[in-house]
């Protein structure tokens, strides 16, 4: 899986925010958060909503990893 959401999980810790709160604020489903936990692709719409809710850039929440 070429994408990692580790920066997002670190950002949540830094902001003392839970994954449950992340689901609530921008309206992201548990299954989407589960996909992110597994490093699977999610839609750009989801990424945009997270960036908007957390007032951050895409590079703050996802990184590309080469195989």
Steps between C-alpha positions, in 0.01 A plus 500: 500500500668816384330742737548540873274696730749500787530880483123522560517275806791705636310824434200365692725412795663843489157664507372264772227383263358149467421310183138505613509881508655496153210292373249738655644837396534459121247218482725207415372146543661239720564282196697785340711545814553123505622515139741776597624290793583226250672751267241455227400771255217736586337758277637848455166624635581336834851648500355844420247478785772398746726784386216747534397372844857499634606816314802327349653400167493157340870455579409534869282188490624265229837401353591296196730205562683329220486123505 
